[in-house]
Every structure is written in C-alpha cells, then in structure tokens.
Amino acid sequence: MHENDAGLRARLIEVGVELVTREGTQALSLREIARRAGVSHGAPRRYFPTHLELLSAIAREGFAALGAEVARALGDDQADPRSQLATLGRAYLDFALANRGMYELMFRHDLLESNHLGLREASLPLFHVVTDLLTRAGLRPGVDPRIAAGVLWANAHGIAQLWAWGSLRLTTGSAELEPLLQAALEAHLGPEPR
C-alpha cells in the first residue's frame, strides 16, 4: 500500500472514530465519513470494499483503546485475581460510559465483519483476561470459565447500558456503580472473603 494510501486509510478510520465518539453509530455512513475526511464519497470503497469493513476497522480502534485502559488499570498484575476483576470491571464501566458511541459499535457484532481486519484479535484477548482471572479467583467445580466470563461480561454490559439510560439509578436508588459491580462479582464468586 502506497504511503498516501495508508495515510488516507488511517484518516478514514480516524474520522470514523471521531464521528462515533461524538455522534454515535447512526452517524457512521460512508458518505459522512468521506465528507468529513475531505474525499469523494466513493473514496472509502477503495480501502474498505464494504461499509462493514470500515465499521470493523473503527471498532478495532475502540478495542485497542479499551485494552490499553484495562492494561493501565491492572498495572503490574500483583493484586489478587478478585481485586483485579473488580479493577477490570471499573475500567470497563468507565470506558463504556465515557465512550458510549464507540462502546455500542464495538459489541454490535451483527454490524461488524469479525473475521476481517484483526477485529477478533483485538477483542478476544480482553475476554481471555477475564477468563483467566475468574479461573484464578476460584470458580465452583464444574463451571466453565468461558461461560462464567460471558455471563460476567453480560452483567457488566447490562450495568453499563442501564446506567447510561438512567434505569439502574431509578430502580435501585444507587448513586454509585460500585455496589452494582460488587454484586455482579459476588454473584459469580460468592461473598468476598473477610
């Protein structure tokens, strides 16, 4: 790929990231991305033959940002696995609430080409971190760590979405996310040892 081609490809992704961050997934049309990148409406097709491929490239940037945030939050990996799960959960919820448009796009696999552009390679490592931490934290015998990680992820995703919509504050009366995150962890790992 020519250097100018690589630059324009990167610019289209950058514009898409800006759009989804500021305006949400509904703003991510090829035409609007091209307009804001200052190119013809057909130019994105040269680099991304389908709209789904461009959306996937944008989502990959979101997974890279979330992965970096989780790595920063977990730091040197010295805490016990349960504490690390709580830290990871906080980082996940913070990311979800601070990046609502990107967060929505990242997990809409019905909109994305998961096999292309390294999207799976960008998203699965975080899931494997959760699986590993759950295994090390001590699941009940016979519990598949992948299933437990999937359910915990679904809990965190639901907490983030319902919190963003205001539903959890209304129904639980909670002014903080922390009790909700702790309840999700306890549902999977039992009460925290004293």
FENNOR-V101940 format. One line per field, one symbol per residue. ss: DSSP state (@ for helix, = for strand, . for the rest). phi: phi as a letter, one per 40 degrees, with the letter a starting at -180 (. if undefined). burial: # if it has 16 or more other C-alpha atoms within 10 Angstrom, else .. A space follows every 50 residues. Layout:
ss=???
phi=???
burial=???
This chain:
ss=..@@@@@@@@@@@@@@@@@@@@@.@@@..@@@@@@@@......@@@@... @@@@@@@@@@@@@@@@@@@@@@@@......@@@@@@@@@@@@@@@@@@.@ @@@@@@............@@@@@@@@@@@@@@@@@@@.......@@@@@@ @@@@@@@@@@@@@@..@@@@@@.....@@@@@@@@@@@@.....
phi=.cdcccccdccccdccccccccbgcccccdccccdccgbcccddccbbdb dcccdccccdccccccdcccccccgcgcccdccccccccccccccdccbd ccdccdbccccbcccbggccccccdcccccdccccccgccdgccdccccc ccccccccdccccccgccccccgccbcdccccccccccbgcccc
burial=.......##.###########..##.#####.##.##...#.##..##.. #############..##.##..##......##.##########.##..## ######.....###....#..##..#..#######...#.....##.##. .##.###.###.#....#........#..###.##..##.....
